[in-house]
Amino acid sequence: MGVYEHLEEYAGLPVATFNEETGPDDTEEEDDGRGAAPAGEFPPAAEAAWYVGTSFSEEPFGDIFARFLRTIDTTEVTALIIGYWGASYDDGVADPVDLLCGAAASFPKLKALFLGDITGEEAEISWIELSDISPLFTTFPALERFEIRGSQGLRLEPVKNEKLKVLRFESGGLPGHIVQAVGASELPNLEHLDLWLGEDNYGGDATVADLAPFLGGERFPALRHLGLEDSELQDEIAAAVAGAPVVARLESLSLAMGILTDQGAEALLSGQPLTHLRKLDLHHHFLSDAMVERVKAALPGVDVDLDDQGKPDDDWRYIAVSE
């Protein structure tokens, strides 16, 4: 479950859409010598985050992406969003990672990449079919921001990137081997990390032990935001966070979207101080009314998000995003 809308803003830029409804490119008639046709109704390439995707039309994603390269001056693009590219049952479905890596020379200024801006109407988050994303980090070493939605078939080797500041995984079930690969990566300037861990039914088999590299504080020295979210193990994660060295230098912490109960909140309140945080995100939780008030009272100067309160005595507790 989980509802998504297509991004309207990304990396501080408004989103410009390039899809099957975009008019035919006129490269042959009006080529300006740079290999990119005049954009016409499009904004200047550097002033937008570019969404490229298809839907269920007859034009394959690979064709749309090729037309995008011909039509827009991608040498000026700094932020790119890849939308729906099809599924395995489609004829000739393209692997967006292969297409991106093959076109790397066309994106010399790319700093932000979102792979999988796909809504539930196009494909549920657990249906999004991915591949090995490791080549993206070596092919685009200037990336400062990388975000991805989905986890089916997802593969990742430990990577090294000196520029990356934001790394986010949105998933209803993030495999343990992905969490381990991130933990083994060399990302010395990573400031913001979000892991939607999900549940085992959808491949989310990461353990609390897999989170040790993020909690220890030494592996990622620049980390200022940590999100360990959407987990059926949220109480255990809260207990681990309560004594984690990394917390002392964080500005914001998110344990949202999961099955957090009074037990996990008690561990947080009994652990190290959290009063230095600017924000603590616990939305979508199963705390009692009394515990909600205790958390608020204990952290008067912190922006604490306790929205979306479930019934604490409900027999069925669920994470916010699964299928």
Disulfide bonds with the S-S distance in Angstrom:
none
